Amino acid sequence: MHATQSQQYAAKIASRRATSEPVWVRYGLITLTVAFLTLFLLVPLAAVFTEALRKGWSVYIAAIFEADALSAMWLTLIAAAIAVPLNLVFGVAAAWAIAKFDFKGKHFLITLIDLPFAVSPVIAGLIYVLMFGLQGWFGEWLIDHDIKVIFAVPGIVLATIFVTFPFVARELIPLMQAQGKEEEEAALVLGASGLKMLWHVTLPNVKWGLIYGVILTNARAMGEFGAVSVVSGHIRGLTNTMPLHVEILYNEYNYAAAFAVASLLTLLALVTLVLKTYVEWQAARSAVRNEEGVIAS
């Protein structure tokens, strides 16, 4: 008994030593972190808004409501509005299949889901050019049927879907795996159909992870540059998204307009960060409530 108590006391002392550092070390690390965030995050953010407003609010508003800028915003919203719901459906289906079922090729499917993380977005864009371009595999067929994919909205949507489709699945797979199959099996035993089980059991258990994945997907869809740049053709007022429009304005030395549009993307990033923090907080609260319910029962 005494030996056990002494071992526990020794373990507590060792834990305190392992997690406690001298004051100068703690403050040094804090100072280094603050300096790094200031230099690489806060200063660039301040620079974007400073340059955007350098010539006054009138120039800023004019740059945002200029016809080509509005067209770029509209195309960005269209691409996100199509890519996000499709990737939501795909992510739920893929996560459900991987987490709840055992089948041959499961690990290969996970590898395919992770593929956009490993492939450069520019390469992804070139793949679509190879497939749907004038000299591509389906180029002649598309020309014969008067269907335009590359240098048009469909190509931009396809590229956006490719670079964003892992986010929802990758958020849901570990959550569904951790929750197991017991609740779904109980629902089936009680007579629930597969759709009802998904809607009333599976999705409520992973709702915060699902929302988190959707937020990340939307942020990436609106901010994607590489893949979209390859397939868009940079046709002003037609196939330019917001990031591409910023590049064109900057290359034309129209810095005030470029930073004005860039400030909208920056605001989107900040809103995404706030939503991400809120979802993580809600997820943590939900986990604590679930643990308290288990303990109480």
Secondary structure, DSSP 8 states (H G I E B T S, - for coil): -HHHHHHHHHHHHHHHHHH---HHHHHHHHHHHHHHHIIIIIHHHHHHHHHHTTT-HHHHHHHHSSHHHHHHHHHHHHHHHHHHHHHHHHHHHHHHHHHH---TTHHHHHHHHHHHHHS-HHHHHHHHHHHHSTTSTTHHHHHHTT---TTSHHHHHHHHHHHHTHHHHHHHHHHHHHH-SHHHHHHHHTT--HHHHIIIIIHHHTHHHHHHHHHHHHHHHHH--HHHHHHHTT-TTTT--HHHHHHHHHHTT-HHHHHHHHHHHHHHHHHHHHHHHHHHHHHHHHHHHHHHHHHH-
